[in-house]
Amino acid sequence: MTAASSRRWISDTYHPQFADLIQIVADEQGIAPALVEKDYWIIQSPYGLQQLGLAFGRAAPRCPRAMG
């Protein structure tokens, strides 16, 4: 899968204008679109883990698995 086809898949899966938004932010910040998309996923990942009921960060000590 090429970067362009990957972006099309992400765009179609999440929002039809996702790739456009990534490009707009990249242009405004003067950085590569791949860096903007990377930052998006770095922020989105903890949210997704939280939605699955997984604890991390400050909440980790309250997680039964972390308590051993």
Summary of the structure (lengths in Angstrom):
residues: 68
radius of gyration: 16.1
end to end distance: 41.0
largest distance: 47.3
contacts: 139
relative contact order: 0.08
helix: 78%
strand: 0%
